[in-house]
Amino acid sequence: MSITINEEQCIGCGRCSEVCPGTLIEMTAQHKAAILYPRDCWGCASCLKECPVGAVRFFLGPDIGGRGAVMYTKRNGSITQWIITKPDGTQTVLETDSRAANKY
């Protein structure tokens, strides 16, 4: 599992760096997020959920059934869209509502 950070998309908010439990994401001198050792990523997706512009991408390799797909998130109020782009270019969008997160 690994993540990539699109430096052009990154707005330098630092949220991903703040939530990474492995302290793998650092802010560069240009105020952009960078991951130093992607192979050490635990795959928790915390950084993915915090990025407001979708600059953090999570590679869904064959080891977790992703067959090379890439996932990122977008937020619209309480709705988080999990966007999965498959190698053939097709996309699947899953939506979660944070208002319903603790309902049983």
C-alpha positions in Angstrom: 0.0 0.0 0.0 1.2 3.5 -0.7 0.1 7.0 -1.2 1.2 9.7 -3.6 0.8 13.4 -3.2 0.2 15.6 -6.2 2.4 18.6 -5.5 0.6 20.8 -8.1 -2.8 20.1 -6.4 -1.5 20.5 -2.9 -2.6 23.8 -1.2 -0.2 23.4 1.7 -2.8 23.3 4.4 -0.8 20.6 6.4 -3.8 18.6 7.4 -2.4 15.3 6.0 0.8 15.9 7.9 -1.0 16.5 11.2 -3.1 13.3 11.0 -0.5 10.8 9.7 0.0 8.3 12.6 3.4 7.2 11.2 4.6 10.8 10.8 5.5 10.0 7.2 4.2 13.2 5.6 6.2 16.4 5.9 5.7 19.9 4.6 8.4 21.1 2.2 10.0 24.5 2.1 7.6 25.3 -0.7 4.7 24.6 1.7 3.7 21.4 -0.1 3.1 18.0 1.5 5.6 15.2 0.7 5.8 11.6 1.8 9.3 10.5 2.3 8.9 6.7 2.5 5.6 5.7 0.8 6.3 2.0 1.4 6.1 2.6 5.1 2.5 3.8 4.8 0.2 1.8 7.1 -2.8 2.4 4.7 -5.0 4.0 7.4 -6.3 6.6 4.9 -6.3 9.4 7.5 -4.5 11.7 5.1 -6.8 10.9 2.3 -9.9 11.9 4.4 -8.3 15.2 5.5 -7.1 16.5 2.1 -9.7 19.1 1.0 -8.5 19.1 -2.6 -7.9 15.5 -3.4 -4.1 15.8 -3.8 -3.5 12.7 -1.7 -4.0 9.5 -3.7 -4.1 6.0 -2.3 -2.9 3.1 -4.6 -5.1 0.1 -4.3 -2.8 -2.7 -5.3 -3.5 -6.3 -6.0 -2.6 -7.2 -2.4 -5.9 -5.6 -1.2 -8.0 -6.5 -4.3 -7.6 -3.1 -6.0 -5.9 -4.4 -9.1 -4.0 -1.1 -9.5 -6.9 1.4 -8.9 -6.3 4.7 -7.3 -8.6 6.3 -4.6 -9.0 9.9 -3.4 -11.7 11.8 -1.6 -13.8 14.9 -2.1 -16.0 16.6 0.5 -19.3 18.5 0.2 -20.5 19.5 3.6 -21.1 16.3 5.6 -20.8 14.1 2.5 -17.5 12.5 1.7 -17.1 11.0 -1.8 -14.6 8.2 -2.1 -13.6 8.2 -5.8 -11.9 5.1 -7.1 -10.4 5.3 -10.6 -9.6 1.9 -12.2 -6.7 1.3 -14.6 -9.1 1.3 -17.5 -10.2 4.9 -16.6 -13.7 3.9 -15.2 -14.7 5.4 -11.9 -16.7 4.3 -8.9 -17.9 6.8 -6.4 -18.9 5.8 -2.9 -20.6 8.4 -0.6 -20.6 8.5 3.2 -22.4 11.0 5.4 -20.6 11.9 8.6 -23.9 12.8 10.3 -24.8 9.2 10.2 -21.4 7.9 11.3 -22.4 6.9 14.8 -25.9 5.6 14.2 -26.5 2.0 15.1 
